[in-house]
Amino acid sequence: MKLVLVRHGQSEWNLANLFTGWTDVDLSETGVSEAKQAGKLIKEAGIEFDIAYTSVLKRAIKTCQFILEESDQLWVPMEKSWRLNERHYGALQGLNKAETAEKYGKDQVHVWRRSYNVSPPEMDVEQGKAFRADRRYAMLDEKLVPLTENLEITLERVMPFYEDHIAPSLKQGKNVLVAAHGNSLRALCKYLENISDDVITDLEIATGQPIVFELSDKLEIISKKILTTNE
């Protein structure tokens, strides 16, 4: 069976060089093109899906829809979960990355962005209340809605969804699409590929570029391939 991971296309805040996290921003024009191109690559590769999973953020949802549409599979069931959301960037969300580096120093910002277990500063209480009041998260235990996250925490909230939804689908022999975010996908890759805490800090996942895993019935990796327009 195949598991295909795709990071959403460029978002409007990616374009503006802002920390995004759980902020629900849309795809840029380039992001739409990237998402559609991912769907075309998947169609050219002859990959057929049985189910698709995505987050509750529009940039990932739309990417998932564009991929399925461009690969003539828009009918495929799609399941959304907050557990596939991007890593929460805490008080950094909405800030310009370059300006933040000038204020706190490049080294400190690099640690906040890339460290496995160091989190950015928490967002303030009022901002946190606004997120927790959002209909997407209002039914959750408050403890599950973070004020900041690092990759380790992101992995901890992604894994229950993988174990309860994605893995069972794969074990049934289904081909699965996961259209999500840079850090939720990095967390999945860390688990699937058994990447160490030190090495995972260097893993980059490009926007709109499908990563295709072929898995055994024990969900062990048989092969990994990245689909690009250069092939």
Buried (B, 14 or more C-beta within 10 A) or exposed (E): BBBBBBBBBBBBBBBEEBBBBBBBBEBBEBBBBBBBBBBBBBBEBEBEBBBBBBBBBBBBBBBBBBBBEBBEBEEBEBBBBBBBBBBBBBBBBBBBBEEBBEEBEEEBBEBBBBBBEEBBEBBEEEBBEEBBEBEBBEEEEEEEBBBBBBBBBBBEBBBEBBEEBBBEBBEEEBBBBBBBBBBBBBBBBBBBEEBEEEEBBEBEBEBBBBBBBEBEEEBEEEEBBEBEEEE
